[in-house]
Amino acid sequence: MSELQATITTLVHETIKSSSGREVELTAETPLLDTGYLDSLTLLRLLAELQEAFGIDLDVTDVTEDAFATPGAIAKAARVCPGAV
């Protein structure tokens, strides 16, 4: 797992925990949408956290099912966003 994937996986974990109170085990390949870990409210919080942590400018077109399917997919999407790390 790359450093970016590890950082995003931790950020996703913390966002899920603060949003839902659930303690979840995540890897870079853990499904987030299919498991229900990311609901609409948690996704909005995660977007805000990603923008704050990495200074990336996410457009609504960047928020796709594929881009947020796993922490690894989020890391891949973050690399190509304006202002990306």
C-alpha positions in Angstrom: 0.0 0.0 0.0 1.4 3.4 -1.0 1.7 6.2 1.5 -1.2 8.1 -0.1 -3.4 5.0 0.0 -2.5 4.5 3.7 -3.3 8.1 4.5 -6.6 8.0 2.7 -7.5 4.7 4.2 -6.9 6.2 7.7 -8.9 9.3 6.7 -11.8 7.1 5.5 -11.7 5.1 8.7 -11.8 8.1 10.9 -14.6 9.7 8.8 -16.7 6.5 9.0 -16.1 6.3 12.7 -17.0 9.9 13.4 -20.1 9.8 11.2 -21.6 6.5 12.1 -19.8 5.4 15.3 -18.8 2.2 13.6 -15.3 0.8 14.0 -14.4 -0.8 10.7 -11.3 -2.7 9.4 -10.2 -1.2 6.1 -7.6 -2.0 3.5 -7.0 -0.2 0.2 -9.4 -2.7 -1.4 -12.3 -2.7 1.1 -15.5 -2.0 -0.7 -17.0 1.2 0.7 -20.3 1.6 -1.2 -21.3 -2.1 -1.4 -20.8 -2.5 2.3 -22.7 0.6 3.2 -19.7 2.1 4.9 -20.2 5.2 2.8 -23.7 6.6 2.8 -24.6 10.0 1.4 -23.8 11.9 4.6 -20.5 10.1 5.3 -19.5 10.7 1.6 -20.1 14.4 2.0 -18.0 14.5 5.2 -15.3 12.5 3.5 -15.2 15.0 0.5 -14.8 17.8 2.9 -12.0 16.0 4.8 -10.2 15.2 1.5 -10.4 18.8 0.4 -9.1 20.0 3.7 -6.3 17.4 4.1 -5.0 17.5 0.5 -6.1 20.8 -0.8 -7.7 19.1 -3.8 -10.6 20.7 -5.7 -13.2 17.9 -6.2 -15.8 18.7 -8.9 -19.2 17.0 -8.8 -18.1 15.0 -11.9 -15.2 13.5 -9.8 -17.7 11.9 -7.4 -18.4 8.7 -9.1 -19.2 5.2 -7.9 -15.9 4.0 -9.3 -13.8 6.8 -7.8 -15.2 6.1 -4.3 -15.6 2.3 -4.4 -12.5 1.6 -2.2 -9.9 3.7 -0.4 -7.4 2.7 -3.2 -9.8 4.1 -5.8 -10.1 7.3 -3.8 -6.3 7.6 -3.7 -6.1 7.1 -7.5 -8.8 9.8 -8.1 -7.0 12.2 -5.7 -3.8 12.0 -7.7 -5.6 13.4 -10.8 -7.7 16.1 -9.2 -6.6 19.8 -9.5 -4.3 20.6 -6.6 -3.7 16.9 -6.1 -0.9 15.6 -3.9 
